[in-house]
Each structure stands twice: as structure tokens, then as C-alpha cells.
Amino acid sequence: MTGRRSERLTALALLGVVLFNYPVLSLFAVDGKVLGVPVLYAYFFTVWAGLIAAVARLNRAAARG
Amino acid sequence: MSAVLPAWTILLVSALYVGLLFAVAYTADKLGDRGLSLVNNPYVYTLSIAVYCTAWTFYGSVGLAAEHGLAFLTIYLGPTLMAIVWWVVLRKIVRISKLYRLTSIADFIAARYGKSMLLGGLAAFIALVGTTPYIALQLQAVSSSFDVLLHFPDMEAVQAGSAGLLDDKALYVAVLLALFTILFGTRHIDATERLEGMVVAVAFESVVKLIAFLAVGIFVTFVLFAGPVELFREAAATPAIQELGLLTGLPGGYQSWIAMLALSALAILFLPRQWQVSVVENVNEDHIRTASWLFPLYLLVINLFVLPVTLAGLLFFGDEIPGDDYVLALPLAVDQGLLGLLVYIGGFSAATGMVIVATIAVAIMVSNDIVTPALLRLRRFHARGRHDLSRLIVAIRRLVICVILALGYIYYLLIADTHALVSIGLISFAAVAQFAPAVLLGLFWKGASRRGALAGLVAGFLLWVYTLLLPSLAEAGLLGEQLLRDGPWGVEWLHPYALFGLEGMDPIAHAFFWTMLANLGLLLGVSLFDRQGDMERIQATLFVDVFLRSERDARFWEGTATVGDLQDLLGRFLGPERSAEVIREYGAHRGRPLDEAEQARPELVNHVERLLAGSIGSASARVMVSSIVKGEALSYEGVMEILDATSRAIEYSRQLEEKSRALESATEELRAANERLKELDQLKDEFVSMVSHELRTPLTSIRAFGEILLNNPEMDADQRREFLEVVVRESERLTRLINQVLDLSKIESGSAQWQLEDVDLSRLAREAAESTQQLFADRQTQLHIEVTSDDNAVKGDPDRLMQLIINLLSNASKFTEPGEGQVWLRLEPGRGDTLRLSVTDNGPGISEEDQRRIFDKFHQISQQQAGKPKGSGLGLAICRLIADAHWGTLWVESEPGAGASFVCELPCAGGEHSNVTGYVAFTEHGPTSPGEASA
């Protein structure tokens, strides 16, 4: 199901564009810490890792299909 | 404090490292020649793509973070976003490039827009101009990291750097890298042949730089400070760092954030070195799947410690040394010389990897799209010449490699120490971003035209020169300072950083906006009002629909050329041996050797053109081939007709295949159904003959007795009565038989519709016993009823279940000796969730052979002691059908001479069948399961 995979990946990329841009970023560009780590820093790496996991999953799952 | 490490150590280690690199590349090439390819796996592929992380990542990220906080992340988040859609975009590019043997981004653009030499040349030129600063940046990074390692903490000596050309490390590095690139980058003239050694060396370097950066990151975070939390706490408590706002915001502003995100997303596709490793060196499209998550993961890991190192550097040094030097200076500041050396090697590997790949990529472009076309225009090189040009082309490529590195070195000399690493890198990014509209639009929109692409590229490139390149030269003091102060000739609205009065943007965002506006705008605008030529339309269709059509048989030549001419042409660029081999292989493929004088088929002409494209670029290849082919190239309509015919044929054959597969399976099903029908038919025949036989016996005796009575009117009354009784008994038997046959056929045909309800089996058992009371009394047989289960509810049709029990009981009564017969009717819990109903007698028992067949229709136990058949032979067959229809099982247990026991297990109500309501149509049986014992 290559077509379906392409659609899902494209949607994921668009989600990434939104999450890494104004105005979503401005919500996290604040003073404060999560577990001792600055909020914005934690936000970037969490979302980043999430995107990577999702891409891996989409590309793997599709391998069987 | 003196320097930590002496100069000779550093030089020796650098030399050893380069030696190792040569060894790795050499080994990989040798292995590859022996068929043990190291590059055919997704991990080497991913690591080679990590050539993206250059010295700029290694040193520059920290420098950028020290100024703009988290803005450094854009350089890696952009590629992450692009990598997500690699499966959509990159795969298509890879497919096209492999199919048409396109070996560079310039060739790709040229081929897409009608094999335009002009576009190819322009794209190669842009790549050259855009890459030169980037190479310079790497040389500068190596040279300055050397100085830091040598002189730290004497920052004045670091700033002074090395005096004199011969003392300049950057020069030696450039020379060594030129040597490496020539050795491992120009092994074959055909640029589509993989450069395995180079790729493996680059992948190796990606591992080295990752380890080095993680080592320093972990050292700084966990040894110099007590972990990241402590580091963040200390940093937050320092006013100087707080003022920078690194942790709580994006000091560069969102405008520049977005511009950098977009630029780096485009750079990961369009930087010449990225194109080289991800498109040209791709072995298998499937590797893209792994790379599209593993490469972002690599980026994430290498960036984890950037901010901690930056904060540590700020805490340690503040403004004393440039942020670019923090990575190296931190270990040195605490006398960790060896770690410093590792960091230096990491940075060195990041820089050399980039320089090697970028140089070979740009060299192929320049030689295929600028130099070769220019040479071919010269009369003495023209097509029918006899010189072997393959050596010349390799020599040109080697020369171009030296020229590119020399340009990089000169640029480095010109602007050394004037720019932070990052701004130079971004200038390069902005240059290659100019390829994006032409490639991406060209990939998905057939309407993008050659003139549109040309206009867009030219405009975008000129604006880039004006808004980024010139100012950077001016900042380095090479142009009048006035340009940056007041604009050119004092014209304010032409100021390169605020064109047409657009102020308030940082230079990169400003340039990105104007170049993209002009580039994309002109590409769209011109294309929409343009009329494409035949060649353009053909190429556009082939590119956009690459996944839809089969291009193997695409032909573009209607004219003719002899095989000998083609072989000569190929021989001039690939060498005579290779050329003869190609022709031979093609002949073998066709099934017969080709004769030199014969006319070449269009496919061969096409094949030769593609092979040439790998060596001299698609535009030149086309010119060369057209120079020996007599006649015209096909028109757009002609090519499309052939393509459509081919793809239609493929489509038809696919459909035919599907149809024949469907037919085959239908045939198979029909055959199976037929077999079954035959079996059933045979069973039916047997059944009918058995029924007829069974009917004939009573009929015969009725008729015989009837005739006796008719012929002997004077028979005495007693005898007459006896005979009449026989007639009545036989008639009853006949009736019973007919009823049972009807029953059986009704049940078997599935037309029986039973009312299913919860039934108390013990009540049914008692009722059945009552109704057979007379039977037992007649035979003087005792019937015992034993119920040991509590809940006796089953789901079923009461009438049928009653019939089952009565059949079993009457069966039992018939086989016991009058006077001493004993029959037990038992109801007890069965295996699992079932009720077990059994009817046991103390009769003669049933032989093993009879046990097997007792449930068959009309099976009559025919031992001597059984004497005359006592039943229809259908009773037990009916019982088994009823049991089956209630999801139960019925079997017999018996020892000859010790009685027999018929056992039926039925599932309890409330089990899996409890939700069945209403009626159940009788389910079909295997042909052998129904049966009975007459007994």
C-alpha cells in the first residue's frame, strides 16, 4: 500500500511543520523546567523523538503490507 | 601554561587518521571488486547521508547556540521534516536517476527540462559557486581547530594563526583531500558506477565524529558538571546567560527560524554532496525506508549535548573565546589533552568527509555539464573523430577536482576569520535552495517548462549573489564598505540586506524570501504561458509518471544508425573493450550477435544514449547520438503513442493473467464440486437400490399371502386369520419404513426447520420411557432410568430429541432376550460442558466390524442370532443426524456378548450455542457420517 504510506508520511511531515513553527513554539518558549530541563529544550527533543518513532513505525508497518 | 600537545603529535595523528581513511576506502573498493559490497545495506547508506554533519555541526552548532540559543536546531529539524517524506520525494528522484543514468543534480535538471545543455551548465555553475564557500568553511575549521589545539589557552596565538603559506595546515589538508578524491572518486568514467570506497570511508567518518562529539558532550555534562540538571541550574543562575535568553525563547525571532528551517529542509536534498550519497550512491530504494528514520535519529543524538556544551562554555569562558571553539577548548581547559585530540579528530573527520563528497559531486557536474559540452562543440572533438575520449574525460574530472579545492582554498584565504562558521554554511544552503523549485515542481508538475526553469534559476541565483555572496565579500573587506553601509552608489533601496526597502529581516531570511519569490514566481509564471517543445513534453511526462509507465521500451529515435557507428561512438567515451562488450551483451540479450553494418534497432540507440549519459551527461549524450543518427527524433505524440501502447500491452497482459488465474481457481472449484456431486449421486443410487430392496421384501410377502388367500377360498378360518395378520404386520412394517425414509430425506435435504428452545432432557427421557413402556412390557424387558446430573437443560428441538431417545430405546428393546432383558437409560454430566445420555442393554453386543458401520443407512446386523432383520436399517442413521444437528456426538460402545451402549453427548444450554434462536437449518454432513444400525 505505497499510496497509503505516502499519504500518511506526508501528513506526518505537515504535523511536524506545525509543531516546529510559530505559534505552537511560542506556547513552549517560556521560563520553567520539566524534570530540571528547560521547557523548550525538552519540548524539542520529545517531539523530535516522537516524529522519528512514528516514521520508523510507518515505514516498518508498510514493509509487511 | 604551555600548550597541551606538541605540534608534531597533532600532525602525526592527523596523518595517521588520513592514512586510516585511505585504508578503509581501499579495502572497501577491493571487497567491492570481489563482489562483497559493503554499501549494500541501509546502515552504511544512512551513515553516508550523515555527511550532512560537517565541521559546521561539530564546532558551529555550539557557536550558533551561544548566540541564538536553540536556533541551531533548525539545521537538523528541517532535514528531519524532509526525511519524513523521503519515501515520497527521494524515492522518485532515485528511481528516475537510475532509470536514465543521471549522475548529478545538474544533469537531473537538464534532463527534466528537455535535456537542455544550458540549464545543466547553469545548475553546475550554481553548484560550484555555492559549494566553494562551504569547502572553504571546512578548511577554515580544520585550520583553526589545529591552532586551538596547539596554542590554547594562549588565545592571541590562536587568533594569529599560522604564518606563511607553507605553514598553513589548510593547504596540506586540501592537497591530501584532492589526492583522496582523485584516487577514490574517479575510478570509473561512468559516474553511475558506485564509488564504494568513498562511501564507506564517509560512513566511517560519520561514526568517528559521532563518537567524538558524544565523548566531549558526556565529559562536559557529567564530569565537569554534575549532570544536565545541575548544568541548567547553574546556567539559569548566571545573569549573563539569562540575558541571552537562550533557554526560554528563540532570540533570532520566528522569521529567521522559519527561513532556516525551510533552507535546511531543502539543503538535505539539494546540497550536491547529499544528492551524491542519497541519490547517486543509493543501491536499493528500500534503504530509504530505514534512512528516513535512522538519519533523523543520528541528528538527534549528535545534537543532544550541543546546548549543555554551549552553557558549559559560556560558564567557563564567557566572551573570551569564540563560541565555535568551545567544543575543543573545554577539554583543553582542564588539561584533558587526549580528549582534546579526539575532538580534533572528530572535527577533522566531519570536515574531510564533507570536502571529499562535495568535491567529487561538483566535479562530476562541472565535467559532465560544463566542460564536456564545451569540448564537444569544438570541431576536432566532434562525433566522428577517432580519439578515445574516455581518458581525457577522467583527466578532466581530476583536474576539476584540483580546481575546486583550489577555489575553496582561495576563498578560505580571502575571508578567513571574518565569518562565524554558521553564516558561511547558510550562504551555501541558500544557493542550493535555488534548485528546489525546478526539481520539486518538475517532479510533480508536467507543465514546468524549460524557459520557466531557466528564468527562475537565473533570477534566484543573481539575487543570491546580490543579497548574500557580495555582502559576505564586502564584509571580508574585498568590496567597498559603502555597499553595506548605504547600498550601492548610495542608493538606499538597493541595499543588499534590505532590498526594495524590506527591512527588519536578518540577511538569511531576507535573501531566502527574495530569491524564492523570484525563482518560484518566474518558474510558475513563465511555465504557465509557455509552449513546451516535443523533447520537453516527453521528458516531463517520463519524469512525472515514472511510477506509472514502463520505460524500458521507450524509444525516441525514428532515424537509423548502424551498429558499427554506435559502437564507435560508445568506444570513444567508454573505451573500445567496454563498448564491444556492451554491443555483445545486447546481441546476446536479443538472441543473436549483431553485425557491424546492420541497422541498429531504436532500443539499441536508446540504450547507447543512456550509457553515454552516465559518462558525459544526458544533454551531451543526446547531442552525440543525434550526430550519428540519420533522421529525426520522434515527436512527442510518437513517443507517447509507443509508451501508451507499451503500457497498454502491459496492462492487458496483467489483466489477462489475473483472468486466467481466476479461471483456474474457478475450474478447480467446479472440479471439486463435481467430485462431490458424483459421490452424492452414487450414494443416492445405493440408497435408492437399498430402499427398493427393503420395500420389496414386505411387498413380496404381502403379495404372496394375498395370492394364497385369493387362490384358496376354502382355507380354514384360523389359517386365514394367521395369514391376514402377516399381511397387516408386513404392511405396518412397510409404512414404518416409508415414514423413516421420508424423515431421513427431510432431515438430510436441510429443509427440516426445527424449533430450538431450552429443553429439559430428563423430562424428555422420562416421556420417551413412558411411550415405549408397552414395547418393553411386550418383550418382558426391564427398563431402568438413572439421572445423576442436576442441570439437564439443552438447546434443541424437543420432538427430534424425543425421536432420538425413542429410537435408541426401541432399538435396545429389540436386541434383548425376552424375559431376561435389562435396559438402562442414563443421564449424567459428560465431557466438558455437555450432557451425556446413554442407552445400555445386556443383549448379544455388536461386533467390531458392525460397530464401524452401524450408523450407515440400511446396515442390518446379520448374525445368525439376530436372525431376521428387525428394523428398517434407518433408525440409527436418523439418530446420528439428529445428534449432529444439535452439535452433539453419537457413538456406540460394545463388547460382543456383553451388551451394547449407545452414547450421545449434547452441549448444555448456555454454552457456545446458547445464542442460537429460532430454527436451524440442518447442516450438511460428510457423505459417510449418517448411518444406522437396524439391529
HADDOCK unambig.tbl for C-alpha pairs under 7 A between the chains (distance, minus, plus):
assign (segid A and resid 6 and name CA) (segid B and resid 87 and name CA) 6.83 0.50 0.50
assign (segid A and resid 6 and name CA) (segid B and resid 88 and name CA) 5.72 0.50 0.50
assign (segid A and resid 9 and name CA) (segid B and resid 84 and name CA) 6.14 0.50 0.50
assign (segid A and resid 9 and name CA) (segid B and resid 85 and name CA) 5.80 0.50 0.50
assign (segid A and resid 10 and name CA) (segid B and resid 85 and name CA) 5.80 0.50 0.50
assign (segid A and resid 13 and name CA) (segid B and resid 81 and name CA) 5.47 0.50 0.50
assign (segid A and resid 13 and name CA) (segid B and resid 84 and name CA) 5.82 0.50 0.50
assign (segid A and resid 13 and name CA) (segid B and resid 85 and name CA) 6.63 0.50 0.50
assign (segid A and resid 16 and name CA) (segid B and resid 81 and name CA) 6.39 0.50 0.50
assign (segid A and resid 21 and name CA) (segid B and resid 258 and name CA) 6.92 0.50 0.50
assign (segid A and resid 22 and name CA) (segid B and resid 254 and name CA) 6.50 0.50 0.50
assign (segid A and resid 29 and name CA) (segid B and resid 248 and name CA) 5.11 0.50 0.50
assign (segid A and resid 29 and name CA) (segid B and resid 249 and name CA) 4.64 0.50 0.50
assign (segid A and resid 30 and name CA) (segid B and resid 248 and name CA) 5.01 0.50 0.50
assign (segid A and resid 30 and name CA) (segid B and resid 249 and name CA) 6.64 0.50 0.50
assign (segid A and resid 31 and name CA) (segid B and resid 248 and name CA) 5.21 0.50 0.50
assign (segid A and resid 36 and name CA) (segid B and resid 229 and name CA) 4.92 0.50 0.50
assign (segid A and resid 37 and name CA) (segid B and resid 229 and name CA) 6.09 0.50 0.50
assign (segid A and resid 37 and name CA) (segid B and resid 232 and name CA) 6.69 0.50 0.50
assign (segid A and resid 38 and name CA) (segid B and resid 247 and name CA) 6.18 0.50 0.50
assign (segid A and resid 40 and name CA) (segid B and resid 247 and name CA) 6.99 0.50 0.50
assign (segid A and resid 40 and name CA) (segid B and resid 248 and name CA) 6.58 0.50 0.50
assign (segid A and resid 52 and name CA) (segid B and resid 293 and name CA) 5.34 0.50 0.50
assign (segid A and resid 52 and name CA) (segid B and resid 296 and name CA) 6.64 0.50 0.50
assign (segid A and resid 52 and name CA) (segid B and resid 297 and name CA) 6.63 0.50 0.50
assign (segid A and resid 55 and name CA) (segid B and resid 84 and name CA) 6.28 0.50 0.50
assign (segid A and resid 55 and name CA) (segid B and resid 293 and name CA) 5.73 0.50 0.50
assign (segid A and resid 56 and name CA) (segid B and resid 293 and name CA) 5.31 0.50 0.50
assign (segid A and resid 59 and name CA) (segid B and resid 289 and name CA) 5.65 0.50 0.50
